[in-house]
Amino acid sequence: MITLFTTDRCPKCKLTKRKLDDMQVEYIEILANELDREMLKDKGFMEFPVVVMNDWEDSWSGYRVDKLNELKER
């Protein structure tokens, strides 16, 4: 399962959600609060959205079409 950390004013978040929806990929969206932001920053993520898979093994931030397209191949 994919977990998607987003913010409410993030154009890259909206693009990522639209792409996942178009590909019919299931995900859980978490609207990041202050504690989430601190945790993500501690893990080295500096922008939203943050896409988390496989217990943080396959994770990235930002709108990454290359990474999203890889999901189609799985």
PDB file of N, CA, C and O in Angstrom:
ATOM      1  N   MET A   1       0.839  -1.178   0.000  1.00  0.00           N
ATOM      2  CA  MET A   1       0.000   0.000   0.000  1.00  0.00           C
ATOM      3  C   MET A   1       0.884   1.241   0.000  1.00  0.00           C
ATOM      4  O   MET A   1       1.966   1.253   0.588  1.00  0.00           O
ATOM      5  N   ILE A   2       0.408   2.272  -0.663  1.00  0.00           N
ATOM      6  CA  ILE A   2       1.124   3.542  -0.757  1.00  0.00           C
ATOM      7  C   ILE A   2       0.510   4.518   0.239  1.00  0.00           C
ATOM      8  O   ILE A   2      -0.710   4.619   0.363  1.00  0.00           O
ATOM      9  N   THR A   3       1.371   5.227   0.937  1.00  0.00           N
ATOM     10  CA  THR A   3       0.932   6.310   1.802  1.00  0.00           C
ATOM     11  C   THR A   3       1.425   7.600   1.175  1.00  0.00           C
ATOM     12  O   THR A   3       2.593   7.713   0.800  1.00  0.00           O
ATOM     13  N   LEU A   4       0.538   8.564   1.063  1.00  0.00           N
ATOM     14  CA  LEU A   4       0.848   9.831   0.422  1.00  0.00           C
ATOM     15  C   LEU A   4       0.652  10.952   1.430  1.00  0.00           C
ATOM     16  O   LEU A   4      -0.474  11.240   1.836  1.00  0.00           O
ATOM     17  N   PHE A   5       1.755  11.585   1.834  1.00  0.00           N
ATOM     18  CA  PHE A   5       1.683  12.741   2.724  1.00  0.00           C
ATOM     19  C   PHE A   5       1.541  13.984   1.862  1.00  0.00           C
ATOM     20  O   PHE A   5       2.349  14.218   0.964  1.00  0.00           O
ATOM     21  N   THR A   6       0.507  14.785   2.137  1.00  0.00           N
ATOM     22  CA  THR A   6       0.227  15.966   1.333  1.00  0.00           C
ATOM     23  C   THR A   6      -0.016  17.181   2.216  1.00  0.00           C
ATOM     24  O   THR A   6      -0.098  17.082   3.441  1.00  0.00           O
ATOM     25  N   THR A   7      -0.130  18.331   1.556  1.00  0.00           N
ATOM     26  CA  THR A   7      -0.604  19.544   2.209  1.00  0.00           C
ATOM     27  C   THR A   7      -1.779  20.052   1.393  1.00  0.00           C
ATOM     28  O   THR A   7      -1.986  19.623   0.258  1.00  0.00           O
ATOM     29  N   ASP A   8      -2.542  20.958   1.964  1.00  0.00           N
ATOM     30  CA  ASP A   8      -3.754  21.410   1.283  1.00  0.00           C
ATOM     31  C   ASP A   8      -3.515  22.449   0.189  1.00  0.00           C
ATOM     32  O   ASP A   8      -4.424  22.726  -0.593  1.00  0.00           O
ATOM     33  N   ARG A   9      -2.335  23.021   0.113  1.00  0.00           N
ATOM     34  CA  ARG A   9      -2.049  24.042  -0.909  1.00  0.00           C
ATOM     35  C   ARG A   9      -0.903  23.638  -1.826  1.00  0.00           C
ATOM     36  O   ARG A   9      -0.124  24.486  -2.261  1.00  0.00           O
ATOM     37  N   CYS A  10      -0.802  22.385  -2.110  1.00  0.00           N
ATOM     38  CA  CYS A  10       0.360  21.854  -2.823  1.00  0.00           C
ATOM     39  C   CYS A  10      -0.026  21.406  -4.234  1.00  0.00           C
ATOM     40  O   CYS A  10      -0.694  20.385  -4.394  1.00  0.00           O
ATOM     41  N   PRO A  11       0.391  22.163  -5.267  1.00  0.00           N
ATOM     42  CA  PRO A  11       0.053  21.757  -6.630  1.00  0.00           C
ATOM     43  C   PRO A  11       0.667  20.410  -7.017  1.00  0.00           C
ATOM     44  O   PRO A  11       0.053  19.638  -7.752  1.00  0.00           O
ATOM     45  N   LYS A  12       1.866  20.128  -6.530  1.00  0.00           N
ATOM     46  CA  LYS A  12       2.516  18.844  -6.828  1.00  0.00           C
ATOM     47  C   LYS A  12       1.752  17.689  -6.180  1.00  0.00           C
ATOM     48  O   LYS A  12       1.715  16.582  -6.717  1.00  0.00           O
ATOM     49  N   CYS A  13       1.151  17.952  -5.037  1.00  0.00           N
ATOM     50  CA  CYS A  13       0.330  16.928  -4.372  1.00  0.00           C
ATOM     51  C   CYS A  13      -0.887  16.600  -5.227  1.00  0.00           C
ATOM     52  O   CYS A  13      -1.233  15.434  -5.414  1.00  0.00           O
ATOM     53  N   LYS A  14      -1.521  17.630  -5.735  1.00  0.00           N
ATOM     54  CA  LYS A  14      -2.711  17.433  -6.567  1.00  0.00           C
ATOM     55  C   LYS A  14      -2.364  16.663  -7.839  1.00  0.00           C
ATOM     56  O   LYS A  14      -3.112  15.778  -8.256  1.00  0.00           O
ATOM     57  N   LEU A  15      -1.229  16.999  -8.456  1.00  0.00           N
ATOM     58  CA  LEU A  15      -0.796  16.289  -9.667  1.00  0.00           C
ATOM     59  C   LEU A  15      -0.507  14.821  -9.371  1.00  0.00           C
ATOM     60  O   LEU A  15      -0.868  13.940 -10.151  1.00  0.00           O
ATOM     61  N   THR A  16       0.144  14.567  -8.242  1.00  0.00           N
ATOM     62  CA  THR A  16       0.478  13.193  -7.869  1.00  0.00           C
ATOM     63  C   THR A  16      -0.792  12.391  -7.610  1.00  0.00           C
ATOM     64  O   THR A  16      -0.914  11.257  -8.073  1.00  0.00           O
ATOM     65  N   LYS A  17      -1.736  12.968  -6.876  1.00  0.00           N
ATOM     66  CA  LYS A  17      -3.001  12.276  -6.611  1.00  0.00           C
ATOM     67  C   LYS A  17      -3.749  11.998  -7.913  1.00  0.00           C
ATOM     68  O   LYS A  17      -4.291  10.908  -8.096  1.00  0.00           O
ATOM     69  N   ARG A  18      -3.781  12.972  -8.813  1.00  0.00           N
ATOM     70  CA  ARG A  18      -4.472  12.782 -10.092  1.00  0.00           C
ATOM     71  C   ARG A  18      -3.834  11.641 -10.886  1.00  0.00           C
ATOM     72  O   ARG A  18      -4.533  10.810 -11.466  1.00  0.00           O
ATOM     73  N   LYS A  19      -2.499  11.611 -10.906  1.00  0.00           N
ATOM     74  CA  LYS A  19      -1.791  10.550 -11.644  1.00  0.00           C
ATOM     75  C   LYS A  19      -2.089   9.182 -11.025  1.00  0.00           C
ATOM     76  O   LYS A  19      -2.359   8.224 -11.750  1.00  0.00           O
ATOM     77  N   LEU A  20      -2.042   9.081  -9.706  1.00  0.00           N
ATOM     78  CA  LEU A  20      -2.346   7.812  -9.038  1.00  0.00           C
ATOM     79  C   LEU A  20      -3.786   7.387  -9.309  1.00  0.00           C
ATOM     80  O   LEU A  20      -4.058   6.213  -9.559  1.00  0.00           O
ATOM     81  N   ASP A  21      -4.699   8.343  -9.260  1.00  0.00           N
ATOM     82  CA  ASP A  21      -6.107   8.038  -9.543  1.00  0.00           C
ATOM     83  C   ASP A  21      -6.279   7.565 -10.986  1.00  0.00           C
ATOM     84  O   ASP A  21      -6.987   6.591 -11.242  1.00  0.00           O
ATOM     85  N   ASP A  22      -5.635   8.248 -11.921  1.00  0.00           N
ATOM     86  CA  ASP A  22      -5.724   7.859 -13.335  1.00  0.00           C
ATOM     87  C   ASP A  22      -5.184   6.459 -13.573  1.00  0.00           C
ATOM     88  O   ASP A  22      -5.689   5.725 -14.422  1.00  0.00           O
ATOM     89  N   MET A  23      -4.144   6.092 -12.810  1.00  0.00           N
ATOM     90  CA  MET A  23      -3.544   4.763 -12.947  1.00  0.00           C
ATOM     91  C   MET A  23      -4.296   3.723 -12.119  1.00  0.00           C
ATOM     92  O   MET A  23      -3.960   2.539 -12.149  1.00  0.00           O
ATOM     93  N   GLN A  24      -5.311   4.166 -11.382  1.00  0.00           N
ATOM     94  CA  GLN A  24      -6.100   3.309 -10.504  1.00  0.00           C
ATOM     95  C   GLN A  24      -5.232   2.607  -9.458  1.00  0.00           C
ATOM     96  O   GLN A  24      -5.409   1.421  -9.179  1.00  0.00           O
ATOM     97  N   VAL A  25      -4.300   3.357  -8.892  1.00  0.00           N
ATOM     98  CA  VAL A  25      -3.425   2.864  -7.827  1.00  0.00           C
ATOM     99  C   VAL A  25      -4.033   3.288  -6.498  1.00  0.00           C
ATOM    100  O   VAL A  25      -4.345   4.462  -6.297  1.00  0.00           O
ATOM    101  N   GLU A  26      -4.200   2.334  -5.598  1.00  0.00           N
ATOM    102  CA  GLU A  26      -4.750   2.641  -4.276  1.00  0.00           C
ATOM    103  C   GLU A  26      -3.695   3.283  -3.398  1.00  0.00           C
ATOM    104  O   GLU A  26      -2.524   2.904  -3.431  1.00  0.00           O
ATOM    105  N   TYR A  27      -4.121   4.254  -2.618  1.00  0.00           N
ATOM    106  CA  TYR A  27      -3.215   4.919  -1.687  1.00  0.00           C
ATOM    107  C   TYR A  27      -4.014   5.470  -0.521  1.00  0.00           C
ATOM    108  O   TYR A  27      -5.231   5.642  -0.592  1.00  0.00           O
ATOM    109  N   ILE A  28      -3.293   5.737   0.543  1.00  0.00           N
ATOM    110  CA  ILE A  28      -3.871   6.394   1.711  1.00  0.00           C
ATOM    111  C   ILE A  28      -3.267   7.789   1.759  1.00  0.00           C
ATOM    112  O   ILE A  28      -2.046   7.944   1.752  1.00  0.00           O
ATOM    113  N   GLU A  29      -4.115   8.794   1.806  1.00  0.00           N
ATOM    114  CA  GLU A  29      -3.637  10.172   1.875  1.00  0.00           C
ATOM    115  C   GLU A  29      -3.647  10.641   3.320  1.00  0.00           C
ATOM    116  O   GLU A  29      -4.625  10.461   4.045  1.00  0.00           O
ATOM    117  N   ILE A  30      -2.535  11.248   3.721  1.00  0.00           N
ATOM    118  CA  ILE A  30      -2.435  11.847   5.052  1.00  0.00           C
ATOM    119  C   ILE A  30      -2.124  13.323   4.859  1.00  0.00           C
ATOM    120  O   ILE A  30      -1.076  13.683   4.321  1.00  0.00           O
ATOM    121  N   LEU A  31      -3.039  14.169   5.299  1.00  0.00           N
ATOM    122  CA  LEU A  31      -2.810  15.601   5.277  1.00  0.00           C
ATOM    123  C   LEU A  31      -1.844  15.910   6.428  1.00  0.00           C
ATOM    124  O   LEU A  31      -2.206  15.813   7.600  1.00  0.00           O
ATOM    125  N   ALA A  32      -0.628  16.278   6.077  1.00  0.00           N
ATOM    126  CA  ALA A  32       0.457  16.382   7.059  1.00  0.00           C
ATOM    127  C   ALA A  32       0.202  17.494   8.077  1.00  0.00           C
ATOM    128  O   ALA A  32      -0.056  18.646   7.727  1.00  0.00           O
ATOM    129  N   ASN A  33       0.283  17.106   9.340  1.00  0.00           N
ATOM    130  CA  ASN A  33       0.215  18.094  10.417  1.00  0.00           C
ATOM    131  C   ASN A  33       1.651  18.447  10.830  1.00  0.00           C
ATOM    132  O   ASN A  33       2.610  17.982  10.213  1.00  0.00           O
ATOM    133  N   GLU A  34       1.789  19.251  11.850  1.00  0.00           N
ATOM    134  CA  GLU A  34       3.127  19.716  12.257  1.00  0.00           C
ATOM    135  C   GLU A  34       4.037  18.557  12.680  1.00  0.00           C
ATOM    136  O   GLU A  34       5.225  18.558  12.358  1.00  0.00           O
ATOM    137  N   LEU A  35       3.489  17.568  13.401  1.00  0.00           N
ATOM    138  CA  LEU A  35       4.295  16.409  13.801  1.00  0.00           C
ATOM    139  C   LEU A  35       4.744  15.603  12.590  1.00  0.00           C
ATOM    140  O   LEU A  35       5.884  15.143  12.535  1.00  0.00           O
ATOM    141  N   ASP A  36       3.842  15.431  11.612  1.00  0.00           N
ATOM    142  CA  ASP A  36       4.205  14.728  10.378  1.00  0.00           C
ATOM    143  C   ASP A  36       5.316  15.473   9.648  1.00  0.00           C
ATOM    144  O   ASP A  36       6.263  14.857   9.159  1.00  0.00           O
ATOM    145  N   ARG A  37       5.201  16.785   9.575  1.00  0.00           N
ATOM    146  CA  ARG A  37       6.214  17.598   8.888  1.00  0.00           C
ATOM    147  C   ARG A  37       7.587  17.437   9.540  1.00  0.00           C
ATOM    148  O   ARG A  37       8.597  17.302   8.849  1.00  0.00           O
ATOM    149  N   GLU A  38       7.616  17.452  10.852  1.00  0.00           N
ATOM    150  CA  GLU A  38       8.887  17.273  11.573  1.00  0.00           C
ATOM    151  C   GLU A  38       9.469  15.889  11.307  1.00  0.00           C
ATOM    152  O   GLU A  38      10.667  15.756  11.058  1.00  0.00           O
ATOM    153  N   MET A  39       8.631  14.866  11.359  1.00  0.00           N
ATOM    154  CA  MET A  39       9.079  13.500  11.115  1.00  0.00           C
ATOM    155  C   MET A  39       9.631  13.367   9.695  1.00  0.00           C
ATOM    156  O   MET A  39      10.683  12.760   9.493  1.00  0.00           O
ATOM    157  N   LEU A  40       8.930  13.930   8.717  1.00  0.00           N
ATOM    158  CA  LEU A  40       9.375  13.850   7.330  1.00  0.00           C
ATOM    159  C   LEU A  40      10.681  14.615   7.129  1.00  0.00           C
ATOM    160  O   LEU A  40      11.569  14.163   6.406  1.00  0.00           O
ATOM    161  N   LYS A  41      10.791  15.764   7.766  1.00  0.00           N
ATOM    162  CA  LYS A  41      12.032  16.547   7.689  1.00  0.00           C
ATOM    163  C   LYS A  41      13.193  15.763   8.294  1.00  0.00           C
ATOM    164  O   LYS A  41      14.295  15.760   7.744  1.00  0.00           O
ATOM    165  N   ASP A  42      12.950  15.095   9.428  1.00  0.00           N
ATOM    166  CA  ASP A  42      13.982  14.275  10.069  1.00  0.00           C
ATOM    167  C   ASP A  42      14.433  13.131   9.166  1.00  0.00           C
ATOM    168  O   ASP A  42      15.579  12.689   9.246  1.00  0.00           O
ATOM    169  N   LYS A  43      13.536  12.652   8.308  1.00  0.00           N
ATOM    170  CA  LYS A  43      13.864  11.574   7.378  1.00  0.00           C
ATOM    171  C   LYS A  43      14.517  12.099   6.098  1.00  0.00           C
ATOM    172  O   LYS A  43      14.896  11.318   5.224  1.00  0.00           O
ATOM    173  N   GLY A  44      14.648  13.433   5.990  1.00  0.00           N
ATOM    174  CA  GLY A  44      15.347  14.021   4.861  1.00  0.00           C
ATOM    175  C   GLY A  44      14.468  14.533   3.733  1.00  0.00           C
ATOM    176  O   GLY A  44      14.983  14.954   2.698  1.00  0.00           O
ATOM    177  N   PHE A  45      13.160  14.507   3.911  1.00  0.00           N
ATOM    178  CA  PHE A  45      12.259  14.984   2.859  1.00  0.00           C
ATOM    179  C   PHE A  45      12.061  16.489   3.021  1.00  0.00           C
ATOM    180  O   PHE A  45      11.760  16.982   4.108  1.00  0.00           O
ATOM    181  N   MET A  46      12.238  17.202   1.914  1.00  0.00           N
ATOM    182  CA  MET A  46      12.180  18.659   1.983  1.00  0.00           C
ATOM    183  C   MET A  46      11.026  19.270   1.199  1.00  0.00           C
ATOM    184  O   MET A  46      10.851  20.489   1.215  1.00  0.00           O
ATOM    185  N   GLU A  47      10.233  18.443   0.509  1.00  0.00           N
ATOM    186  CA  GLU A  47       9.095  18.966  -0.234  1.00  0.00           C
ATOM    187  C   GLU A  47       7.960  17.953  -0.227  1.00  0.00           C
ATOM    188  O   GLU A  47       8.145  16.780   0.098  1.00  0.00           O
ATOM    189  N   PHE A  48       6.787  18.439  -0.594  1.00  0.00           N
ATOM    190  CA  PHE A  48       5.600  17.591  -0.679  1.00  0.00           C
ATOM    191  C   PHE A  48       5.245  17.391  -2.133  1.00  0.00           C
ATOM    192  O   PHE A  48       5.615  18.208  -2.976  1.00  0.00           O
ATOM    193  N   PRO A  49       4.542  16.330  -2.444  1.00  0.00           N
ATOM    194  CA  PRO A  49       4.102  15.255  -1.569  1.00  0.00           C
ATOM    195  C   PRO A  49       5.262  14.325  -1.227  1.00  0.00           C
ATOM    196  O   PRO A  49       6.307  14.343  -1.878  1.00  0.00           O
ATOM    197  N   VAL A  50       5.057  13.523  -0.202  1.00  0.00           N
ATOM    198  CA  VAL A  50       5.985  12.443   0.119  1.00  0.00           C
ATOM    199  C   VAL A  50       5.223  11.139  -0.110  1.00  0.00           C
ATOM    200  O   VAL A  50       4.173  10.894   0.484  1.00  0.00           O
ATOM    201  N   VAL A  51       5.785  10.314  -0.989  1.00  0.00           N
ATOM    202  CA  VAL A  51       5.196   9.028  -1.340  1.00  0.00           C
ATOM    203  C   VAL A  51       5.987   7.953  -0.605  1.00  0.00           C
ATOM    204  O   VAL A  51       7.206   7.864  -0.746  1.00  0.00           O
ATOM    205  N   VAL A  52       5.288   7.138   0.180  1.00  0.00           N
ATOM    206  CA  VAL A  52       5.942   6.122   0.998  1.00  0.00           C
ATOM    207  C   VAL A  52       5.421   4.747   0.603  1.00  0.00           C
ATOM    208  O   VAL A  52       4.214   4.511   0.552  1.00  0.00           O
ATOM    209  N   MET A  53       6.370   3.838   0.322  1.00  0.00           N
ATOM    210  CA  MET A  53       6.022   2.451   0.012  1.00  0.00           C
ATOM    211  C   MET A  53       6.996   1.526   0.721  1.00  0.00           C
ATOM    212  O   MET A  53       8.122   1.910   1.039  1.00  0.00           O
ATOM    213  N   ASN A  54       6.550   0.312   0.960  1.00  0.00           N
ATOM    214  CA  ASN A  54       7.408  -0.729   1.527  1.00  0.00           C
ATOM    215  C   ASN A  54       8.112  -0.274   2.798  1.00  0.00           C
ATOM    216  O   ASN A  54       9.325  -0.431   2.938  1.00  0.00           O
ATOM    217  N   ASP A  55       7.339   0.292   3.725  1.00  0.00           N
ATOM    218  CA  ASP A  55       7.883   0.701   5.022  1.00  0.00           C
ATOM    219  C   ASP A  55       9.101   1.613   4.864  1.00  0.00           C
ATOM    220  O   ASP A  55      10.132   1.398   5.501  1.00  0.00           O
ATOM    221  N   TRP A  56       8.976   2.628   4.014  1.00  0.00           N
ATOM    222  CA  TRP A  56       9.977   3.665   3.747  1.00  0.00           C
ATOM    223  C   TRP A  56      11.107   3.214   2.831  1.00  0.00           C
ATOM    224  O   TRP A  56      11.978   4.023   2.510  1.00  0.00           O
ATOM    225  N   GLU A  57      11.130   1.951   2.394  1.00  0.00           N
ATOM    226  CA  GLU A  57      12.199   1.469   1.514  1.00  0.00           C
ATOM    227  C   GLU A  57      12.177   2.200   0.172  1.00  0.00           C
ATOM    228  O   GLU A  57      13.220   2.634  -0.317  1.00  0.00           O
ATOM    229  N   ASP A  58      10.990   2.336  -0.424  1.00  0.00           N
ATOM    230  CA  ASP A  58      10.825   2.995  -1.715  1.00  0.00           C
ATOM    231  C   ASP A  58      10.023   4.265  -1.494  1.00  0.00           C
ATOM    232  O   ASP A  58       8.796   4.259  -1.598  1.00  0.00           O
ATOM    233  N   SER A  59      10.710   5.341  -1.192  1.00  0.00           N
ATOM    234  CA  SER A  59      10.016   6.589  -0.892  1.00  0.00           C
ATOM    235  C   SER A  59      10.677   7.738  -1.641  1.00  0.00           C
ATOM    236  O   SER A  59      11.875   7.721  -1.922  1.00  0.00           O
ATOM    237  N   TRP A  60       9.854   8.736  -1.956  1.00  0.00           N
ATOM    238  CA  TRP A  60      10.393   9.920  -2.619  1.00  0.00           C
ATOM    239  C   TRP A  60       9.491  11.096  -2.312  1.00  0.00           C
ATOM    240  O   TRP A  60       8.394  10.939  -1.776  1.00  0.00           O
ATOM    241  N   SER A  61       9.976  12.286  -2.663  1.00  0.00           N
ATOM    242  CA  SER A  61       9.164  13.479  -2.481  1.00  0.00           C
ATOM    243  C   SER A  61       9.099  14.246  -3.797  1.00  0.00           C
ATOM    244  O   SER A  61       9.949  14.098  -4.675  1.00  0.00           O
ATOM    245  N   GLY A  62       8.072  15.060  -3.900  1.00  0.00           N
ATOM    246  CA  GLY A  62       7.865  15.847  -5.104  1.00  0.00           C
ATOM    247  C   GLY A  62       7.043  15.086  -6.139  1.00  0.00           C
ATOM    248  O   GLY A  62       6.695  13.920  -5.952  1.00  0.00           O
ATOM    249  N   TYR A  63       6.746  15.773  -7.225  1.00  0.00           N
ATOM    250  CA  TYR A  63       5.990  15.163  -8.323  1.00  0.00           C
ATOM    251  C   TYR A  63       6.988  14.474  -9.237  1.00  0.00           C
ATOM    252  O   TYR A  63       7.660  15.132 -10.030  1.00  0.00           O
ATOM    253  N   ARG A  64       7.091  13.154  -9.133  1.00  0.00           N
ATOM    254  CA  ARG A  64       8.071  12.359  -9.871  1.00  0.00           C
ATOM    255  C   ARG A  64       7.355  11.443 -10.854  1.00  0.00           C
ATOM    256  O   ARG A  64       6.983  10.320 -10.513  1.00  0.00           O
ATOM    257  N   VAL A  65       7.168  11.929 -12.073  1.00  0.00           N
ATOM    258  CA  VAL A  65       6.478  11.149 -13.094  1.00  0.00           C
ATOM    259  C   VAL A  65       7.215   9.847 -13.350  1.00  0.00           C
ATOM    260  O   VAL A  65       6.582   8.813 -13.561  1.00  0.00           O
ATOM    261  N   ASP A  66       8.550   9.879 -13.335  1.00  0.00           N
ATOM    262  CA  ASP A  66       9.329   8.660 -13.576  1.00  0.00           C
ATOM    263  C   ASP A  66       9.001   7.585 -12.526  1.00  0.00           C
ATOM    264  O   ASP A  66       8.809   6.417 -12.864  1.00  0.00           O
ATOM    265  N   LYS A  67       8.943   7.986 -11.280  1.00  0.00           N
ATOM    266  CA  LYS A  67       8.627   7.034 -10.202  1.00  0.00           C
ATOM    267  C   LYS A  67       7.179   6.558 -10.290  1.00  0.00           C
ATOM    268  O   LYS A  67       6.894   5.379 -10.082  1.00  0.00           O
ATOM    269  N   LEU A  68       6.278   7.470 -10.596  1.00  0.00           N
ATOM    270  CA  LEU A  68       4.865   7.102 -10.723  1.00  0.00           C
ATOM    271  C   LEU A  68       4.672   6.130 -11.880  1.00  0.00           C
ATOM    272  O   LEU A  68       3.899   5.179 -11.762  1.00  0.00           O
ATOM    273  N   ASN A  69       5.355   6.352 -12.983  1.00  0.00           N
ATOM    274  CA  ASN A  69       5.238   5.440 -14.129  1.00  0.00           C
ATOM    275  C   ASN A  69       5.789   4.054 -13.812  1.00  0.00           C
ATOM    276  O   ASN A  69       5.310   3.059 -14.355  1.00  0.00           O
ATOM    277  N   GLU A  70       6.786   3.982 -12.941  1.00  0.00           N
ATOM    278  CA  GLU A  70       7.309   2.674 -12.511  1.00  0.00           C
ATOM    279  C   GLU A  70       6.237   1.870 -11.799  1.00  0.00           C
ATOM    280  O   GLU A  70       6.251   0.640 -11.852  1.00  0.00           O
ATOM    281  N   LEU A  71       5.311   2.539 -11.136  1.00  0.00           N
ATOM    282  CA  LEU A  71       4.232   1.827 -10.430  1.00  0.00           C
ATOM    283  C   LEU A  71       3.356   1.050 -11.405  1.00  0.00           C
ATOM    284  O   LEU A  71       2.821  -0.004 -11.061  1.00  0.00           O
ATOM    285  N   LYS A  72       3.211   1.570 -12.621  1.00  0.00           N
ATOM    286  CA  LYS A  72       2.402   0.885 -13.634  1.00  0.00           C
ATOM    287  C   LYS A  72       2.989  -0.473 -13.971  1.00  0.00           C
ATOM    288  O   LYS A  72       2.262  -1.420 -14.270  1.00  0.00           O
ATOM    289  N   GLU A  73       4.313  -0.559 -13.919  1.00  0.00           N
ATOM    290  CA  GLU A  73       5.011  -1.779 -14.324  1.00  0.00           C
ATOM    291  C   GLU A  73       4.997  -2.835 -13.244  1.00  0.00           C
ATOM    292  O   GLU A  73       5.376  -3.978 -13.499  1.00  0.00           O
ATOM    293  N   ARG A  74       4.572  -2.485 -12.046  1.00  0.00           N
ATOM    294  CA  ARG A  74       4.575  -3.446 -10.927  1.00  0.00           C
ATOM    295  C   ARG A  74       3.335  -4.291 -10.929  1.00  0.00           C
ATOM    296  O   ARG A  74       3.172  -5.149 -10.061  1.00  0.00           O
TER     297      ARG A  74
END
